[in-house]
Amino acid sequence: MKPFYFDLDEEAAKKEKNKARRLRDSQWWKRKRSDGLCHYCKEIFKPSELTMDHLIPIARGGKSSRGNIVPACKPCNNKKKYMLPFEWETYLESIGRGP
């Protein structure tokens, strides 16, 4: 199956990334990552070790909004890359870590 990529112009992508930067500095984000829980692997990390991940990546049409951003450890974020949630679950199943 060929992955779907949203045709997002450079200016729109820049706008979404700036919104994400502003959210990263917000109290909402600090509270969201304060428990140290990675959204994907459910392991606990120091809050400073968690990254901001878009459930639906900007490159695939996602927005930088509270409902689309989750804390993720760096290994999970690097593995997920531009996958959509159902693609991530399929990937986990393929390596024997499915839901």
C-alpha positions, 0 to 999 in steps of 0.5 A: 500500500502506497502511503498517503501524503498531504500536499502541504505547501512550505508556508503552511508547514512552517505555520504548523511547526511554529504553532507546535513550538508555541505549544511546547512552551505552554503550561499545557504541554508541561503538564502533559509530559509531567508524568513521564509516560510515552504515549506509544510504549507506555514506559516512564521517562524523565519529562525532559526526555519526552518529545512532542509527537503529532499523532497525525503528522503535519506532512500527512495533514495533521495540525499542531493542536492539543488533540493531535499532540502527544508525548513520546520517547525518542525511540518511539518517535523516531520509529513512528516517523510519518506513520498514521495511528493505524499504520503504527499499530500495524507496525507494532503487530508486525514486530509482535508488540501489537495491542 
